[in-house]
Amino acid sequence: MKKTLIILPAYNVEKEIYNLLSNMQNYRENVIIVDDGSTDNTFQIIDSLNYNAVSYTHLTLPTTSRV
């Protein structure tokens, strides 16, 4: 039997994520959500719905310019 894995990126989507994930409850075990460092309540909403979630923040270091 084949399985499908859904990887869903999320960034500051607290207004939309609850409705989306509520409609995907039957697939919860096959969904991984990557929260890309949201500054709103996106990760908390995902967590409250018991989805597999990862919070990831990519740090960008300042670059130096060369002349």
N, C-alpha and C positions, 0 to 999 in steps of 0.2 A: 504494500500500500504506500503510495506516494504521499508525502506531507509537504505543505507549503508553509514557508516562513515569511512573515511580513515584517519588514523593518521600516518603521515610521519616524522620520525626523520631526522634531517639534521645537519651535522657538517662539515664545511669547504668544501662545494661542489659547490662553485661558478661556476666552469667550466661545471658542469653537470646539475645543477638545472634549468636553464632557459629552456633548451630543454625538460626536463622531464615535467615541469609544463606547458609549451606551448602546449604540446600534451594532457594535462588533463583539458583544459579550460571548457569542457562541464560538468565536475564534481566539479568545483571550490567550489560550495556551500557545498559539502560533504567532503571537505578535510581540515584537520587541520595539519599544519606543526609546529613541535617543533624544533626550532633552539637551539642546545645545546651549546650556547656560542661561536659560530664561530668567528674566528678572521679575516676572509676574508669578502667578500661582500655578503655572502649567504643571510643574513636577508634582506638586501637592495633589492636584486633581487626578493625575495619572495614578499616583500612589494610592489614593483613596478608592480607586476602582480596581485595585489589585492586579494591575497589568505589570508585566516584566518591563522594567524601565531602568535606563542608565542616564545619569546626568553627567554631561561632558562639557568642559569648558576649555576651549583652545586658547592658550595664552600666546599673544603676539608680542614679541620683544621689539623695542624701538630699533630702527636701523640707523646706521651712520652713513652719511653721504661722503663720497670721496670726490675730490676735485681733480 
